[in-house]
């Protein structure tokens, strides 16, 4: 193993080859016989303190490796993934241990509850991750790991934060009372106000308005009762900051304005010297405006950072789309172009050496279909706007009328506010259904019915082919069903009694509406 994992037994000492007997003894299990492949569970209570978190980290690394994160070239742009990449070299040393390749790591993840394992792993990584580069990486991972876990429980984080601030306020107020002998000594009411103010901070992100109201009222009562001036002002400061950082600027400004306005009658009621009203009001406004400005700045910076991340993600997606589009266009597009060119060449030959009219008709259909498919491919891959819709069904039906197959189209009603996604999905469903008729049905007649109803469109595609049960292994029907389901519609495909097949789809005008 690499350096930096702390004091270890001879089984895990840096620079030494692991001794299987010592390794098994440290784990509290018997050494397997030579050549045996018996799997055994890890006894966490017998594992050396520095080794338990390493097992946990190793499991995390293995999960990331399977997900393709460890070797992702873009991980260098993400500090967390880069840290995992660096730590992979430490974890790979664990993977070289013969027993680890056969051990069941499941009990480690279930050991005495997940939260206890997390906290013990964190403490062990911080304690034993001292040394050179690998030790620094372990300590950083320990901190990131704890922060990552706590971020999933924001209410718990706010409660811990409020508790820490409350302890600071209580201790600070006690210390201030020792010097401010002319103020009222802290009693039950004073301590209760300090506790209530801290409790209000628990709501600072879930209910910022409530947190501002509670902390401001507590602060005013505390001052009015002439308790020692200490860290009491930190309550309202944090609440105003949180309101500005987690809510809109308008909300935070309104909260500050209401607090300042509420301070005026309060001062008139409590102050014995009315001349100080202007000064105290101005002081209160400056006091509350400062955290407001900081909170707005933090929220603006956070939004800008989130926007930059989204833009970077979109840019990566666009670059990947271009790469895939280029590959697909070069392969499929070339094949379609060759098909169209060969069909055109065959038609040119038939003008000099006429053949059966069915041949010319089929070649023209092939050339038209391949050219149309190439245009659709380009539009789809490059995100163009020239995508087909239900208005193009007549051309699709005409192109399918080849090889002895007759296709009819019947349209009832008119579309009213049909979304483009639904329009495209309806066309693709009819297109795939007719393609299945040509490939599998052996039919002579196919009928397409389109009915625009109130709020939904109904598509019915039938044929007089061989019918029969749906053959497994195909993806066309599944793709059509997923298209309909994604838009909030439903699609059924079943053989007709006797002969033939039927596809029935109902799509809403707007995606997501049933």
PEDA-V350606 format. One line per field, one symbol per residue. ss: DSSP state (A for helix, B for strand, O for the rest). phi: phi as a letter, one per 40 degrees, with the letter a starting at -180 (. if undefined). psi: psi as a letter, one per 20 degrees, with the letter a starting at -180 (. if undefined). A space follows every 50 residues. Layout:
ss = ???
phi = ???
psi = ???
This chain:
ss = OOOOOOOOOOOOOOOOOOOAAAAAAAAOOOOOOOOOOOOOBOOAAAOOAA AAAAAAAAAAAAAAAAOOOOOOAAAAAOAAAAAAAAAAAAAAAAAOOOOO OOOBOAAAAOOOOAAAAAAAAAAAAAAAOOOOAAAAAAAAAAAAAAAAAA OOOAAAAAAAAAAAAAAAAAAAAAAAAAAOOOOBOOOAAAAAAAAAAAAA AAAOOOOAAAAAAAAAAAAAAAAAOOBOOOOOAAAAAAAAAAAAAAOOAA AAAAAAAAAAAAAAAAAAAAOOOAAAAAAAAAAAAAAAAAAAAAAAAAAA AAAAAAAAAAAAAAAAAAAAAAAAAAAAAAAAAAAAAAAAAAAAAAAAAA AAOOOOAAAAAAAAAAAAAAAAAAAAAAAAAOOOOOOOOAAAAAAAAAAA OOOOOBBBBBBBOOOOOOOAAAAAAAAAAAAAAAAAAAAAAOOOBBBBBB BBOOOBBBBBBBBOOOOOOOOOOOOAAAAAAAAAAAOOOBBBBBBOOOOO BBBBBBBBOOOOOO
phi = .ccgbgcbcdcbcdgbcccdcccccccgbcccccgcbccbccccccccdc cdcccccccccccccccgcccccccccbdccccccccdcccccccccdcc cbcccddccbcfgccccccccccccccccbiccccccccccccccccccc ccbcccccccccccccccccccccccccccccccccbccccccccccccc ccccbcbdcccccccccccccccccfcdcaccccccccccdccccbbccc ccccccccccccccccccccccbcccccccccccccdccccccccccccc cccccccccccccccccccccccccccccccccccccccccccccccccc ccbdbdccccccccccccccccccccccccccgcccbcaccccccccccc cbggcbbbbbbbgbcbgccccccccccccccccccccccbcgcbbbbbbb bcbcgabbbbbbabccggccccgcbcccccccdccccgbabbbaccdgbg abbbbbbccbdgcc
psi = qrrjjaprrhhjpqiqppogghghhhikrqpqqpiqkpqqqpohhiqqgi hghhgghgggghghghijhgjphiihiohghhghggihhghhhhiipghh iiqoighghjokqghhggghggghghgilpcbghghgggghgghgggggh iimhhgghggghgghgggggghhghhhhhmiirpqpaggghgghggghhh ihjhhgmhghgggghgggggggghjlrppcjhihghghggghhhhiarhg ggggggghgghhhghghhhhpiohhjggghggggggghhghggggggggg gghhghghggggghgghgghgggggggghhfgggghhgggghghhhhhhh hhnqaqhhggghghhgggghghhgghgghghjkrimqrahijhghgghhi mrkjpppqppppaqqnkpqhghggggghggghghhhgghhhkripqpppp ooaoirpppooqrkahcrqppqiqighgggghgghhijaqpqpqqqpeqr qppoppqqhppip.
